[in-house]
Amino acid sequence: MRDNEWMTKIDRSFQSHPFRVALIWRFSPLPEFIKNIGPSLVPALKTRHQVMATIAHGLPFTVLWSMMGNEAAAVARGKGASVFLKRMVAGVFWVGLFVSPTLFGCWIKGLEDGASSDED
């Protein structure tokens, strides 16, 4: 992996902004397996940054999905869908469809731009 150009770029990115890149990695549209295992291949990422990013990403989603499950159970019991449930579904849709891929794409673009400026 040392001779891999992309791994070098990723490693440099984790060295300069470890928590931010770890959080972007968590929000990426990559499969869960890659999001969980991938950062372990980057020597520059310290465990504390990975744990903080996992908590910062996971805790809000745990609360969100728990609240959504509670709302969905209320709908299943015959109660109408609340405005809160509709807004949560819409919000998750937009974050998942646009925000996460955009953040990840900007990070990838930054890796390419950083490599270009290093070559100049």
N, C-alpha and C positions, 0 to 999 in steps of 0.2 A: 504493500500500500504506500510505501514511502515515495516511490517513483510516480505515483498517480498524480497528475496535475490537479484534478478536482479535489482530491483529499488534501493536498497542500493548501489549496484555496480555503477549503472548509476549516482546516486546522488553524490557519491564520485568522479567519473570521471569529472562531471560538476564542482565540487568544486575545483579540482586541475587545470583544463585547460578549463575554461568556453567558451571562444571564439572558441578555436580549436574544442572542442567537438560539440558545436552548429553548426559550419561550416560543420563538418563531418556529423552530423545529417541531415543538409540541402542537402548534396550530396548523402545521402543514397538511396538505391533502394526501400525504403519503400513507400507506397502510400502517396500522398500529404496530405491527411487528417491526417495521423499519424505524418508526418513531421511538420505539422502546429500546431497540438494540443498536441502531445506528450511532447514537452519540457515544456509546462505549468504544467505538472504533476511533474516536478522536481523542488523542492523548492530552490535548490542551484543555479539555473540559473537566473541571473538578467536580467531584461528587456533590459538593454542597450546591453548586450552581444547577446541576441537573435536578436535585431534590427540590430546590426552591422553585424551579420552572415547572416541575411536575405538580407541585402543590398549587402554584399560582394558576395553572391551567386546569387542574383537576377539581379543585374545591368549588369554584363557581359552577362548573358543569355538573358536579354531584348535586349541588343544591338545586340547580335548574331542572335536572331530570327528575329529582325527587318531587319537586313542586308540580312538574308536568304530569307525573304519574298520579299524584293526588287529584289534580284537576281532571285527568282522563277517567279516573275511578268515579268521580262525581258525575261525569257525563254518562258513564256506563250504568249508574244507579238511576238514571232518568232525569237528572238535573241538566239543564241546558249548558252549553259550553259558555264559560265566562269570557269576558273581554280579555282578561288576563291570559287565559290559555291561548286565545287567538293571537294575541300580541307576542307571546313567547314563541309560538310556532313560526310566526312570520319573522321574528328576530333571528331565531336559530337558522332559518332558511337562508336569510341574507348573509349572515356571518359565514355559514358553511359554503355558500355558493360563490360569494364575492370576496369577503374580507380575508378569509384564510388563504385562498389561492393568491390573492393580490400581495399580501404580506410575504408569502413564500417566494413569489415571483420577483418582488423587489429585492429580496435578500439574494436570490440567484443572480439578478442583474448586477447587484453590488459586488458580488464575487467576481464577475466578469470585468466590471469597471476597475476594480482594485487590481486585477491582474494586468489590465492595460496600462494603468498608471505606473505599476512596478517596472514594466518593460521600457517605458519612456526614459 
